[in-house]
Amino acid sequence: MKKTTKIRGTAVLALRETRMKLTVDQFADALGVHKSSVYRWESQPWAAMAPRLLQLIHAIAALDDATIHRVAADVRARLGVGDAM
């Protein structure tokens, strides 16, 4: 059985939408998951996910806003899209 750990769904939503300003598709692609995983995480009070994904999300969330904006811009550039949302 896979080991999972939990994070608040609202924290995932805030990171993606407010801090990174990425669409669900962009965020999912950046994390290497299907967009249904992102929808599931954001809709649950406590979202279960693999420990490595949780570590990555915590690492991104710990960045200052300027760095997060650069990371998000890099994601959008890699995907060949303009500004999110």
C-alpha positions in Angstrom: 0.0 0.0 0.0 1.3 3.5 -0.9 2.2 5.8 2.0 0.2 9.0 1.9 0.1 12.1 4.1 -2.4 14.9 4.2 -2.7 18.7 3.6 -5.6 21.1 3.8 -7.4 21.3 0.5 -7.7 25.1 0.9 -3.9 25.3 1.2 -3.5 23.7 -2.2 -6.1 25.9 -3.7 -4.6 29.1 -2.2 -1.1 28.1 -3.5 -2.3 27.3 -7.0 -4.8 30.1 -7.5 -3.7 33.0 -5.3 0.0 32.7 -5.1 1.0 31.0 -8.3 -2.0 32.1 -10.4 -1.9 28.8 -12.3 -4.9 27.0 -13.9 -5.7 23.5 -12.7 -4.2 22.1 -15.9 -1.0 24.1 -15.5 -0.6 23.1 -11.8 -1.2 19.5 -12.5 1.3 19.4 -15.4 3.9 21.1 -13.2 3.4 18.5 -10.5 3.2 15.6 -13.0 -0.3 14.6 -11.9 -3.7 14.4 -13.6 -5.9 17.5 -13.2 -8.5 15.3 -11.4 -6.0 14.9 -8.6 -5.8 18.7 -8.2 -9.6 19.0 -8.2 -9.8 16.2 -5.6 -7.2 17.8 -3.3 -8.8 21.2 -3.5 -12.3 20.0 -2.8 -11.4 18.0 0.4 -10.9 19.4 3.9 -7.9 17.2 4.2 -6.4 15.9 1.0 -4.3 12.7 0.9 -1.3 12.7 -1.4 2.1 10.9 -1.8 4.7 12.2 0.6 7.0 13.4 -2.2 4.2 15.5 -3.7 3.4 17.0 -0.3 7.1 17.9 0.2 7.2 19.6 -3.2 4.0 21.6 -2.4 5.4 22.6 1.0 8.7 23.7 -0.6 6.9 25.8 -3.2 4.6 27.3 -0.6 7.7 28.3 1.5 9.1 30.4 -1.3 8.8 34.2 -1.2 6.2 35.7 -3.6 8.7 36.9 -6.1 10.2 33.5 -6.5 6.8 31.9 -6.7 5.9 34.3 -9.5 9.1 33.3 -11.4 8.4 29.6 -10.9 4.8 30.1 -12.2 6.0 32.1 -15.2 8.5 29.3 -16.0 5.7 26.7 -15.8 3.5 28.8 -18.2 6.5 29.3 -20.6 7.3 25.6 -20.6 3.6 24.9 -21.4 3.6 27.6 -24.1 0.7 29.6 -22.6 0.3 33.2 -21.5 -0.9 34.5 -18.2 -3.2 32.1 -16.2 -6.8 32.7 -15.2 
